[in-house]
Amino acid sequence: MRRWNWPLCRYSHTGDGGSTVDTVMPIMSPFLDVGHTVYTDRFDITQPLTEQLLARNTQEVGTIQTNRRGLPPPFNAQKLKKRELISFQDGKVLALKWKDKRDVSMVSTIHDNSTCKVQRCGEREPLGKSISNIL
């Protein structure tokens, strides 16, 4: 049985995006350079963190707030209809937003912007309409 000994980190928000990197990178240090994937929530995902994790052979997936620095300007401005998708890709980093009941935004370094048709029980129209943009 393996026991994890997690380091205790204090989070202090400075507003420059560096605090997330300073919090996540020490915790992840034993797992970097091995090919693992980090799953983050909308508060912890930032462009500097994504770049540093990619440089250390670590992938990242997570939801994101649309007003974050580093996202393409039309990302937040684009109004989507139900079941539409918009995506932007810069190298390995994919930012996408889709609408179901409300907008869902995410950033991923392991996914691409492909979609597939899904038939829900009782619905006639398959899901998967998309609007894609590659930067």
N, C-alpha and C positions, 0 to 999 in steps of 0.2 A: 504494500500500500504506500503510495507516494503522498507526502504531505507538502503542501505549498507554504512557503514562507514569503508572504507578500510584504514589500516595504510600505511603510506608512508615508503618505505624501500629503502635504498641506497645499490646498488650492487657494491661490490669491489672484483675483482678477485684476489685470493691469490694463485691459482694453486693447492691447496691441497684438493679440493673437499668440504671443509668446508663452503665455501662462499655460495654455493647453499642451504645447510641446513640452514645456518643463514638467508638466504633471504626467503625461502619458509615456514619454520616452524612458524615464527611469523605471517605471513599472514594467515596461515591455522589454527592457534590456536583456533578460535571459532568453527571450523568445525571438529576438531579431536575427536576421541573416539565416533563417531556417525555412522561410517560405510560408509562414503562418498568415492568417487573415485577422485583422482587428475589426470588430463591429462596434460602431460608436453611435451615440444619440445625437440629436440636433444641436446640443450645446458644445460638444467636444470636437466636432469635425471642423478643421480649418485648412486652408491651403498650405501653410508652412508645415503642418503636421503631416498632411498627405505626401508632400514632397520628401520629407525626411524619412517617412516609413518606406516609400518606394525606393529611396536610395539605399535602404538597409534590407532589401528583398522581402518586404512585408507589405501585404495588400491591405486595403481598407474599404469598408462598406458602411454606409450609415445615412440616416435621414439628415436633412440640412435645412436651416432657416434660409429663406430665399433672399434675405437682405444681407447675407454674408459677403465680405470682401472676397474678390477673386472669381466670383461667378460672372458669366457673360451678362451684359446689361439687358438684353431682351428676355432673359430667363425670368425675371420677376415681373416684367411688364406684359408678357404674353398671357392673354386670357384664353383659357381652354374650355371647350365644351366637354360634356360628359363623355368619357372613354377616349379622349384624345391624349396624345403624348408628345412632348417636345424634348429633344435631347441635344446636348452639345458635348463634343469630345475633343480633348486637347491631349494628344499623346495617349497615355494609358488611363487618363482621368476622364470619366464619364459623369456628366451632370444631367439628370433627367427629372422631368416633372410630368405627372399624369393626374387626371381628374377622374374620380369616381363620384363619391358624394361631396368630397372637398379635395383641394389640391394636395398631393403628396410629392415631396421633393427629396431626392437622394443623390449622393455622390458615391461612385464605385470605381475601383481600379481593377476589378475582376470581371465585370460584365461588359457587354456591348449594347448597342441600341437596337438590337433585333427584337421583334415581337412575334408572338404566335397566336393563332386563333384559338379561343376558348369558348365552348358552348356551355352556358349555364343552364341548369334544368329549368324548363318553363320559358326560356327566352328564345326568340326566333333569330335575332341578329347576333352573330359572333362578336366577341370583344377583340380589340386589337387595332383600332384606327390609330394612325400615327402621323406626326409631323416631325421630321428629323432634320437636323442641321449639323453639319460637321464643321468645326472651326478650322 
